[in-house]
Amino acid sequence: MPGKLRALTTTARLLQLAAASVRRATLHRPALLPLRDRPIHRNAPVRTVATNTNNSPLPPESKWVTARPSAPRLRDQPTDTTPNPDIFLNDMTSEELRALPPLVDPEPGTRAHELYLNYMQVVGDLHRAARESRDAADPGLVRLVAVSKTKPASDILALYECTRHDHFGENYVQELVDKAKELPRTLQWHFIGHLQTNKAKVLTSIPNLYVVETVDSLKLARELDKHWGKHHAATREPPLRIFLQANTSGESSKAGFATVTALIETVRTIRAELSNLQVAGLMTIGEPGCGDRDFATLHNWAEQVEQDAEKLDQETPNLHAMSHPLELSMGMSDDYAVAIKHGSTNVRVGSAIFGSRTYKTSEAQAKADAARMAARLAAKATSASAAVDPKP
């Protein structure tokens, strides 16, 4: 009996030590706090204030916010010449640090370690740009969308596990469908590629689809509204968030609404007729080498759309809600800092995090075939024109 009593006492002591260890780990572990997304308003915007574990205020628009005692550190690597994330984070304020997702140190030399360093570089630059911007002074107002197109699901999972970053962007419907089946449901998917109307049904079947950023016509909006309603009628999901794509550069090769008048008319129709959609923002792809002109244009158009919506709310009751203020999705790996200065709330960064993309042979072949077809059609059009109006 004394032996059994001694064993029980030892076991109880070990359990006490384990419990104390868990309590200590909990105290020092970053606290992951889910916050509400940008609220939906019909009139004046209302901002909610969240707090972390020590009751200090947090940026109200962040998707995830963490309270951490200090900046994350990599394992000591005396011979490692890769940049230390602390260098990027030391210039940031405590409020900005709390807006970062929790980090788990990846093993040096692994793909996860490479993604982690790239991600921290981008996050540091993003927060500094947001802090310096007059339109997005609160870093919590800027969402980083990690564009993972053509990259394996293992890359996305590795980045998610070591950073808890959960907003990812994809350009191809089938690739997104396949990845969504394989990866955690907690990820928030942004569709950022050109969307054909016949693909709307497949895309809206993804349960954790966060937003479709490239709605470039009222016809496409109607298809999304129809299929989102069918897929989610039983679960009573909220309306699908959409961004209307604006062609701010006027390039014929780009899709999107070419005038602010077209945007306003489309928003009015969606709010009046399409109950399964929520106009959450505007999106544009800036023309390379044109500085910040496209970003300034989208910012101006958004203000005009919001002003019209406020006026319409006063004149017409019972319209479907839209986000206020509108989100702006603009800026990619090469120009997101400039976009943030013009009020961007969503920046789409891919190669700066995942590295250069390697397209499949079939995709490259499809692009080459499309180029050849376009050249052939242009040649036929030229021949037909010459036949109709021959030279004297």
C-alpha positions as CSV (number, residue, x, y, z in Angstrom):
1,M,0.0,0.0,0.0
2,P,2.8,2.6,0.8
3,G,4.3,1.8,-2.6
4,K,1.0,2.5,-4.3
5,L,0.4,5.6,-2.3
6,R,3.9,6.9,-3.2
7,A,3.2,6.2,-6.9
8,L,-0.1,8.0,-6.8
9,T,1.5,11.0,-5.0
10,T,4.2,11.1,-7.7
11,T,1.6,10.9,-10.5
12,A,-0.4,13.7,-8.9
13,R,2.8,15.9,-8.6
14,L,3.6,15.3,-12.3
15,L,0.1,16.3,-13.3
16,Q,0.4,19.5,-11.2
17,L,3.7,20.3,-13.0
18,A,2.2,19.6,-16.4
19,A,-0.8,21.9,-15.6
20,A,1.5,24.6,-14.4
21,S,3.5,24.3,-17.7
22,V,0.3,24.5,-19.7
23,R,-0.7,27.7,-17.8
24,R,2.7,29.3,-18.4
25,A,2.6,28.4,-22.1
26,T,-0.9,29.9,-22.3
27,L,0.2,33.1,-20.7
28,H,3.1,33.5,-23.2
29,R,1.3,32.2,-26.2
30,P,0.0,34.8,-28.7
31,A,-3.7,35.1,-28.3
32,L,-5.6,34.7,-31.6
33,L,-8.7,36.9,-31.5
34,P,-11.2,36.8,-34.4
35,L,-12.7,40.2,-35.2
36,R,-15.6,41.1,-37.3
37,D,-15.0,42.0,-40.9
38,R,-15.7,45.5,-42.2
39,P,-19.4,46.0,-41.1
40,I,-22.2,46.5,-43.5
41,H,-23.9,49.9,-43.2
42,R,-26.7,51.6,-44.9
43,N,-25.9,55.1,-43.6
44,A,-23.0,56.4,-41.5
45,P,-20.2,54.0,-40.7
46,V,-20.1,52.6,-37.2
47,R,-16.7,51.3,-36.0
48,T,-16.5,48.5,-33.4
49,V,-13.6,48.4,-31.0
50,A,-12.1,45.1,-30.0
51,T,-9.6,44.5,-27.2
52,N,-6.9,41.9,-26.7
53,T,-6.1,40.0,-23.5
54,N,-4.9,43.0,-21.6
55,N,-7.9,45.2,-22.6
56,S,-5.9,47.5,-24.9
57,P,-7.7,48.6,-28.1
58,L,-6.9,46.7,-31.3
59,P,-7.3,47.9,-34.9
60,P,-11.1,47.3,-35.5
61,E,-10.8,46.2,-39.2
62,S,-8.2,43.4,-38.8
63,K,-9.3,39.9,-39.7
64,W,-7.0,38.4,-37.1
65,V,-5.2,40.2,-34.3
66,T,-2.7,38.8,-31.9
67,A,-1.3,40.1,-28.6
68,R,2.3,39.2,-28.3
69,P,4.9,40.2,-25.6
70,S,7.7,40.7,-28.2
71,A,8.6,40.3,-31.8
72,P,9.0,36.7,-33.0
73,R,12.6,35.4,-33.2
74,L,14.1,32.7,-35.4
75,R,16.3,30.0,-33.9
76,D,19.9,31.1,-33.4
77,Q,21.8,30.5,-36.6
78,P,25.3,32.0,-36.4
79,T,26.1,31.0,-40.0
80,D,22.8,31.9,-41.4
81,T,23.0,35.0,-43.7
82,T,19.2,35.2,-44.3
83,P,17.5,38.4,-43.1
84,N,16.1,38.3,-39.5
85,P,12.4,39.3,-39.3
86,D,13.2,41.3,-36.2
87,I,14.9,43.9,-38.5
88,F,11.7,44.4,-40.3
89,L,9.6,44.6,-37.1
90,N,11.7,46.8,-35.0
91,D,10.5,49.9,-36.9
92,M,6.9,49.1,-36.2
93,T,4.8,50.3,-33.3
94,S,3.3,48.0,-30.7
95,E,-0.2,48.5,-32.2
96,E,1.2,47.3,-35.5
97,L,2.9,44.3,-33.9
98,R,-0.4,43.3,-32.3
99,A,-2.0,43.4,-35.7
100,L,0.3,40.7,-37.0
101,P,-0.8,37.0,-36.9
102,P,0.8,34.6,-34.5
103,L,4.1,33.1,-35.7
104,V,5.6,29.6,-35.2
105,D,9.3,29.4,-36.0
106,P,9.7,27.1,-39.1
107,E,12.8,24.9,-39.4
108,P,15.7,26.8,-41.1
109,G,16.5,25.6,-44.6
110,T,13.0,24.4,-45.3
111,R,10.4,25.8,-47.8
112,A,8.3,27.0,-44.8
113,H,11.3,29.0,-43.5
114,E,11.8,30.6,-46.9
115,L,8.1,31.5,-47.1
116,Y,8.2,32.8,-43.6
117,L,11.0,35.2,-44.3
118,N,9.4,36.4,-47.5
119,Y,6.1,36.9,-45.7
120,M,7.7,38.9,-42.8
121,Q,9.5,41.1,-45.3
122,V,6.2,41.9,-47.1
123,V,4.3,42.4,-43.8
124,G,6.9,44.8,-42.5
125,D,6.9,46.9,-45.7
126,L,3.1,46.8,-45.8
127,H,2.7,48.1,-42.2
128,R,5.3,50.8,-42.8
129,A,3.5,52.0,-45.9
130,A,0.1,51.9,-44.1
131,R,1.5,53.9,-41.2
132,E,2.8,56.6,-43.6
133,S,-0.4,56.8,-45.6
134,R,-3.0,59.5,-44.9
135,D,-5.8,57.2,-46.1
136,A,-4.8,54.0,-44.3
137,A,-3.0,55.2,-41.2
138,D,-4.3,52.2,-39.3
139,P,-2.4,49.1,-40.5
140,G,-5.5,47.1,-39.5
141,L,-7.3,48.6,-42.5
142,V,-5.0,46.9,-45.0
143,R,-5.5,43.3,-45.8
144,L,-2.7,41.2,-47.4
145,V,-4.0,38.7,-49.9
146,A,-1.3,36.1,-50.6
147,V,-1.7,35.2,-54.3
148,S,-0.9,31.5,-54.5
149,K,-1.8,30.7,-58.2
150,T,0.2,27.9,-59.7
151,K,1.8,27.2,-56.4
152,P,1.2,23.8,-54.7
153,A,-1.2,23.4,-51.8
154,S,1.7,22.5,-49.6
155,D,3.1,26.0,-49.9
156,I,-0.2,27.5,-48.7
157,L,-0.4,25.1,-45.8
158,A,3.2,25.8,-44.8
159,L,2.6,29.5,-44.8
160,Y,-0.7,29.2,-42.9
161,E,0.8,26.9,-40.2
162,C,3.7,29.2,-39.4
163,T,1.9,32.5,-39.7
164,R,-1.9,31.8,-39.4
165,H,-2.3,34.0,-42.5
166,D,-5.6,33.0,-43.9
167,H,-6.5,35.2,-46.9
168,F,-5.3,33.7,-50.2
169,G,-6.0,34.6,-53.8
170,E,-6.4,32.4,-56.8
171,N,-6.9,33.1,-60.5
172,Y,-8.2,29.9,-61.9
173,V,-11.5,28.3,-60.9
174,Q,-10.5,24.7,-61.1
175,E,-7.3,25.3,-59.3
176,L,-9.2,27.0,-56.5
177,V,-11.8,24.3,-56.3
178,D,-9.0,21.6,-56.0
179,K,-7.1,23.5,-53.3
180,A,-10.2,24.4,-51.3
181,K,-11.0,20.7,-51.0
182,E,-7.5,19.8,-49.8
183,L,-6.8,22.7,-47.4
184,P,-8.4,23.8,-44.1
185,R,-11.9,25.4,-44.2
186,T,-10.6,28.2,-42.1
187,L,-8.8,29.7,-45.1
188,Q,-10.6,32.7,-46.8
189,W,-10.4,32.5,-50.6
190,H,-10.3,35.5,-52.9
191,F,-11.0,34.8,-56.5
192,I,-9.0,37.4,-58.5
193,G,-8.9,36.0,-62.0
194,H,-11.1,36.6,-65.0
195,L,-14.4,34.7,-64.5
196,Q,-16.6,33.4,-67.3
197,T,-20.3,33.2,-66.5
198,N,-20.4,29.5,-67.1
199,K,-17.9,29.0,-64.3
200,A,-20.0,30.9,-61.7
201,K,-21.9,27.8,-60.6
202,V,-18.6,25.9,-59.8
203,L,-17.0,28.9,-58.0
204,T,-20.0,29.5,-55.8
205,S,-19.9,25.9,-54.6
206,I,-16.8,26.7,-52.5
207,P,-18.0,27.0,-48.9
208,N,-15.2,29.3,-47.7
209,L,-15.2,31.6,-50.7
210,Y,-14.6,35.0,-49.1
211,V,-15.0,37.4,-52.1
212,V,-15.1,37.5,-55.9
213,E,-12.9,40.5,-56.8
214,T,-13.3,40.5,-60.6
215,V,-17.0,41.0,-61.3
216,D,-16.8,43.0,-64.6
217,S,-20.4,42.9,-65.8
218,L,-24.0,42.9,-64.6
219,K,-24.5,39.6,-66.5
220,L,-21.8,37.9,-64.4
221,A,-23.3,39.5,-61.2
222,R,-26.7,37.9,-62.0
223,E,-25.1,34.5,-62.5
224,L,-23.3,34.7,-59.2
225,D,-26.5,35.8,-57.4
226,K,-28.4,32.9,-58.9
227,H,-26.0,30.2,-58.0
228,W,-25.0,31.5,-54.6
229,G,-28.6,31.5,-53.7
230,K,-29.1,27.9,-54.8
231,H,-26.0,26.6,-53.1
232,H,-26.5,28.3,-49.8
233,A,-30.3,28.6,-49.4
234,A,-30.4,25.8,-46.9
235,T,-27.5,27.1,-44.8
236,R,-28.7,30.7,-44.9
237,E,-25.3,32.0,-45.7
238,P,-24.9,35.8,-45.8
239,P,-24.7,37.4,-49.3
240,L,-21.6,36.8,-51.4
241,R,-19.1,39.6,-51.2
242,I,-18.1,41.0,-54.6
243,F,-15.8,43.7,-55.8
244,L,-16.6,45.4,-59.1
245,Q,-13.6,45.5,-61.4
246,A,-12.9,48.9,-62.9
247,N,-10.8,49.4,-66.0
248,T,-9.1,52.6,-64.9
249,S,-6.4,52.4,-67.5
250,G,-8.7,52.3,-70.5
251,E,-6.8,49.4,-72.0
252,S,-8.8,47.3,-74.4
253,S,-7.0,44.1,-73.2
254,K,-8.4,44.5,-69.7
255,A,-11.9,43.7,-68.5
256,G,-13.9,45.9,-66.2
257,F,-16.2,49.0,-66.0
258,A,-14.6,51.8,-68.0
259,T,-16.5,54.7,-66.4
260,V,-17.7,55.7,-63.0
261,T,-21.2,56.1,-64.5
262,A,-21.3,52.4,-65.4
263,L,-20.2,51.5,-61.9
264,I,-22.8,53.6,-60.3
265,E,-25.6,52.1,-62.5
266,T,-24.4,48.6,-61.8
267,V,-24.3,49.1,-58.1
268,R,-27.8,50.5,-58.2
269,T,-29.1,47.5,-60.0
270,I,-27.4,45.0,-57.7
271,R,-28.7,46.7,-54.6
272,A,-32.2,46.8,-56.1
273,E,-32.5,43.3,-57.6
274,L,-29.7,40.9,-56.4
275,S,-30.3,40.0,-52.8
276,N,-27.6,37.3,-52.7
277,L,-24.8,39.7,-53.4
278,Q,-23.1,42.4,-51.3
279,V,-21.1,45.1,-53.1
280,A,-18.1,45.2,-50.8
281,G,-15.5,47.1,-52.9
282,L,-13.9,48.0,-56.1
283,M,-10.8,46.4,-57.8
284,T,-8.4,47.5,-60.5
285,I,-5.2,46.3,-62.1
286,G,-2.9,49.3,-62.6
287,E,-1.2,49.8,-66.0
288,P,2.5,49.1,-65.7
289,G,4.8,52.1,-65.8
290,C,2.0,54.7,-65.3
291,G,2.8,55.5,-61.7
292,D,-0.2,56.0,-59.4
293,R,-2.7,57.3,-61.9
294,D,-4.9,54.2,-61.8
295,F,-4.9,54.1,-58.0
296,A,-5.9,57.7,-57.7
297,T,-8.7,57.1,-60.3
298,L,-10.2,54.1,-58.4
299,H,-10.1,56.1,-55.1
300,N,-12.0,58.9,-56.8
301,W,-14.5,56.5,-58.4
302,A,-15.1,54.8,-55.0
303,E,-16.0,58.2,-53.4
304,Q,-18.5,58.9,-56.2
305,V,-20.1,55.5,-55.8
306,E,-20.4,55.9,-52.0
307,Q,-21.9,59.4,-52.4
308,D,-24.5,58.1,-54.9
309,A,-25.3,55.2,-52.5
310,E,-25.9,57.5,-49.6
311,K,-28.2,59.7,-51.7
312,L,-30.1,56.6,-52.9
313,D,-30.5,55.4,-49.4
314,Q,-32.4,58.6,-48.5
315,E,-34.6,58.4,-51.6
316,T,-35.3,54.7,-51.8
317,P,-35.9,52.5,-48.8
318,N,-35.3,48.7,-48.5
319,L,-32.3,48.5,-50.8
320,H,-29.9,45.7,-50.3
321,A,-26.9,46.8,-48.2
322,M,-23.4,47.6,-49.5
323,S,-20.2,48.0,-47.6
324,H,-19.4,51.5,-46.4
325,P,-16.8,52.6,-46.9
326,L,-16.0,50.5,-50.0
327,E,-12.9,48.4,-49.9
328,L,-10.3,49.0,-52.6
329,S,-8.4,46.1,-54.0
330,M,-5.3,47.5,-55.8
331,G,-1.6,47.0,-55.7
332,M,0.5,43.9,-56.3
333,S,4.1,42.8,-55.5
334,D,5.7,45.7,-57.4
335,D,3.5,48.6,-56.4
336,Y,1.5,47.8,-53.3
337,A,3.2,50.5,-51.2
338,V,2.1,53.2,-53.7
339,A,-1.5,51.7,-53.8
340,I,-1.7,51.8,-50.0
341,K,-0.9,55.5,-50.1
342,H,-4.0,55.9,-52.3
343,G,-6.2,54.1,-49.8
344,S,-5.9,50.5,-50.9
345,T,-7.4,48.1,-48.3
346,N,-6.5,44.9,-50.1
347,V,-3.1,44.3,-51.7
348,R,-2.5,41.2,-53.8
349,V,1.0,40.0,-53.4
350,G,2.2,36.7,-54.9
351,S,5.8,36.5,-56.2
352,A,7.2,38.5,-53.3
353,I,6.0,35.8,-51.0
354,F,6.0,32.6,-53.0
355,G,8.7,33.4,-55.6
356,S,8.4,33.5,-59.4
357,R,5.6,31.4,-60.9
358,T,6.1,28.3,-63.1
359,Y,3.2,27.7,-65.4
360,K,2.2,24.3,-66.6
361,T,3.0,23.4,-70.2
362,S,-0.7,23.2,-71.0
363,E,-1.3,26.7,-69.7
364,A,1.6,28.1,-71.6
365,Q,0.4,26.3,-74.7
366,A,-3.1,27.7,-74.2
367,K,-1.7,31.2,-74.1
368,A,0.3,30.7,-77.2
369,D,-2.7,29.2,-79.0
370,A,-4.8,32.2,-78.0
371,A,-2.2,34.6,-79.3
372,R,-2.0,32.7,-82.6
373,M,-5.8,32.7,-82.9
374,A,-6.0,36.5,-82.3
375,A,-3.3,37.1,-84.9
376,R,-5.2,34.9,-87.4
377,L,-8.5,36.8,-86.7
378,A,-6.8,40.1,-87.1
379,A,-5.3,39.0,-90.5
380,K,-8.8,37.9,-91.7
381,A,-10.3,41.2,-90.6
382,T,-7.6,43.1,-92.6
383,S,-8.2,40.9,-95.7
384,A,-12.0,41.4,-95.5
385,S,-11.5,45.2,-95.2
386,A,-9.2,45.3,-98.2
387,A,-11.7,43.3,-100.2
388,V,-14.6,45.6,-99.4
389,D,-12.7,48.8,-100.1
390,P,-10.0,48.0,-102.6
391,K,-7.4,50.6,-103.5
392,P,-8.0,52.4,-106.9
